[in-house]
């Protein structure tokens, strides 16, 4: 199987447990604080590696970055393309309420210090058919996409968090989109029900495969040039922390699609992995191994 490069963020997540997510102007005591390795890039690399793909991570860390590097390495991710620089590592402040829902404040730090030279040095190691997985938490993404497309890498984009800048990226180079409804609406430029949204994205990017995640409603998939929409629901578990659910879904979907070329199976395995991750606390530490994913499914009900 081809190797995968995730060029993405590495964050230290400072997670505060609160009775409810703060309202504007409110001051509220937290009941606990935890520190976890996270970042959409790091989480997705770990999910890919745990799903059994030869995974390389590229990015940058600063102060406190040892935790992030060790976490990747312990999960089997190759970190030779992660640079250590001066200054603060990327980090977040996360409010986690009792229902397991959260909100996240992001500080870019070292994630915004990617250079053209680092991109060139890293991409030299990859070839046509290798996967490139991107999110929207680092700088120079358009350059990474353009250079990877010249090599013939399969470009996977999770356009999260979505912002104005992302809309100007060369999105026509993307081979596989994994996104939620809000991101899809921003890219399409209008609101519509999920099936229509998927069709609109597909007409805008006919060469891309698209996965639309719908939270409690599961996920939809549409192949290149349209066709039949595939669907999958969520597995029913007790939710304690939704952090990294989308990242785990992304990593497991891509890994399973790469291994089986069966998008329906990829939706099923990714849904199982996300069910496991939301039933545990934290981002990266809660991402399951493939053995856990394949052994647990008989106990879960769709
Ligand atoms: O998707 C979850 C991740 O988003 C967290 O780990 C946090 O670091 C932010 O990047």
Boltz pocket constraint, residues with backbone or C-beta under 6 A from the ligand:
constraints:
  - pocket:
      binder: B
      contacts: [[A, 9], [A, 11], [A, 12], [A, 13], [A, 37], [A, 38], [A, 39], [A, 40], [A, 41], [A, 43], [A, 91], [A, 92], [A, 104], [A, 137], [A, 243], [A, 244], [A, 245], [A, 246], [A, 247], [A, 283], [A, 284]]
      max_distance: 6.0
